[in-house]
Amino acid sequence: MIADRFKEELLKNKILPTLLLAMEANNDLTLTVTTDKNSTGIEDPGGLRNRKSPQNLRCISKEGSIKFRIKNADGIHRWFFEDILTSLLDLKWRWTLFIFCLIYFGTWLLFALFWLSILYLNGDFTQGTSSPDRVPCIDKIKSFGAVFLFSVETQHTTGYGHYQISDECPAAIILLCIQSIVGVLLEGVCVGVVFIKVTRAKKRRATLIFSKKAVVSTRDGKRCLMFRVGDVRTKSHLVHTQVQARVIRRRTTDEGEIIQYDQQ
């Protein structure tokens, strides 16, 4: 909350036509200063003291994300798929794990269908009408459930047990190599995404605290908005730290164009 004397100084000096401050802090501070012709004063919708849920008035959330949506942009979802790795990193954990489960079950089922096709083409499910000297591609496979388990065991190299691939079935050997490579690549991607999400410094900002109050005062002959930032950790300090504050205001260009949310 800003003291009354600072409010008077703001109005007297007309620092900015419109100033909207949204700080990433433990305590909300959203201040709107208006000094245009129609309104001279500090607008405090709902009261800074009594307002408990100002999320609908914030331009920047406490987490630092800008609360603007992109509209009338064709193919915006396609852009996310083109950069799928960054999209997975930005998703919440529950959605990331859900996508991983879908990918794993999808690959198991897809390769199970491939194995089933090879067995049908080789006649492994029609042994009663085939030659007794015929060697099946996979021994002791009698149902789709067994084929699905075989697909899971192949992709994760858990061991076949009593299943055995024949060396007289080239298609099965090729599919075995392909699924093994796909399984290694898929596990590498999943482990990499999980590792990056765990080691990101996103949660580190929870130990950075902001002052509950901000003041406007004079420093070196200029009006300055001042607040304090502190690191509660005492053993792992941040180095090369950069602090950014955004000013979002309504601005009119020299050409007469009105920019509703001009960021500086």
Secondary structure in CASP SS format (residue, H / E / C, confidence):
PFRMAT SS
TARGET T0000
AUTHOR 0000-0000-0000
METHOD secondary structure of the structure
MODEL  1
M C 1.00
I C 1.00
A C 1.00
D H 1.00
R H 1.00
F H 1.00
K H 1.00
E H 1.00
E H 1.00
L H 1.00
L H 1.00
K H 1.00
N H 1.00
K C 1.00
I C 1.00
L C 1.00
P C 1.00
T E 1.00
L E 1.00
L E 1.00
L E 1.00
A E 1.00
M C 1.00
E C 1.00
A C 1.00
N C 1.00
N C 1.00
D C 1.00
L C 1.00
T E 1.00
L E 1.00
T E 1.00
V E 1.00
T E 1.00
T E 1.00
D C 1.00
K C 1.00
N C 1.00
S C 1.00
T E 1.00
G E 1.00
I E 1.00
E E 1.00
D C 1.00
P C 1.00
G C 1.00
G C 1.00
L C 1.00
R C 1.00
N C 1.00
R C 1.00
K C 1.00
S C 1.00
P C 1.00
Q H 1.00
N H 1.00
L H 1.00
R C 1.00
C C 1.00
I E 1.00
S C 1.00
K C 1.00
E C 1.00
G C 1.00
S C 1.00
I E 1.00
K C 1.00
F C 1.00
R C 1.00
I C 1.00
K C 1.00
N C 1.00
A C 1.00
D C 1.00
G C 1.00
I H 1.00
H H 1.00
R H 1.00
W H 1.00
F H 1.00
F H 1.00
E H 1.00
D C 1.00
I H 1.00
L H 1.00
T H 1.00
S H 1.00
L H 1.00
L H 1.00
D H 1.00
L C 1.00
K C 1.00
W H 1.00
R H 1.00
W H 1.00
T H 1.00
L H 1.00
F H 1.00
I H 1.00
F H 1.00
C H 1.00
L H 1.00
I H 1.00
Y H 1.00
F H 1.00
G H 1.00
T H 1.00
W H 1.00
L H 1.00
L H 1.00
F H 1.00
A H 1.00
L H 1.00
F H 1.00
W H 1.00
L H 1.00
S H 1.00
I H 1.00
L H 1.00
Y H 1.00
L H 1.00
N H 1.00
G C 1.00
D C 1.00
F C 1.00
T C 1.00
Q H 1.00
G H 1.00
T H 1.00
S C 1.00
S C 1.00
P C 1.00
D C 1.00
R C 1.00
V C 1.00
P C 1.00
C C 1.00
I E 1.00
D E 1.00
K C 1.00
I C 1.00
K C 1.00
S C 1.00
F H 1.00
G H 1.00
A H 1.00
V H 1.00
F H 1.00
L H 1.00
F H 1.00
S H 1.00
V H 1.00
E H 1.00
T H 1.00
Q H 1.00
H H 1.00
T C 1.00
T C 1.00
G C 1.00
Y C 1.00
G C 1.00
H C 1.00
Y C 1.00
Q E 1.00
I E 1.00
S C 1.00
D C 1.00
E C 1.00
C C 1.00
P H 1.00
A H 1.00
A H 1.00
I H 1.00
I H 1.00
L H 1.00
L H 1.00
C H 1.00
I H 1.00
Q H 1.00
S H 1.00
I H 1.00
V H 1.00
G H 1.00
V H 1.00
L H 1.00
L H 1.00
E H 1.00
G H 1.00
V H 1.00
C H 1.00
V H 1.00
G H 1.00
V H 1.00
V H 1.00
F H 1.00
I H 1.00
K H 1.00
V H 1.00
T H 1.00
R C 1.00
A C 1.00
K C 1.00
K H 1.00
R H 1.00
R H 1.00
A H 1.00
T H 1.00
L E 1.00
I E 1.00
F E 1.00
S C 1.00
K C 1.00
K C 1.00
A C 1.00
V E 1.00
V E 1.00
S E 1.00
T E 1.00
R E 1.00
D C 1.00
G C 1.00
K E 1.00
R E 1.00
C E 1.00
L E 1.00
M E 1.00
F C 1.00
R C 1.00
V E 1.00
G E 1.00
D E 1.00
V C 1.00
R C 1.00
T C 1.00
K C 1.00
S C 1.00
H C 1.00
L C 1.00
V C 1.00
H C 1.00
T C 1.00
Q C 1.00
V C 1.00
Q C 1.00
A C 1.00
R C 1.00
V C 1.00
I E 1.00
R E 1.00
R E 1.00
R E 1.00
T E 1.00
T C 1.00
D C 1.00
E C 1.00
G C 1.00
E C 1.00
I E 1.00
I E 1.00
Q E 1.00
Y E 1.00
D E 1.00
Q E 1.00
Q C 1.00
END
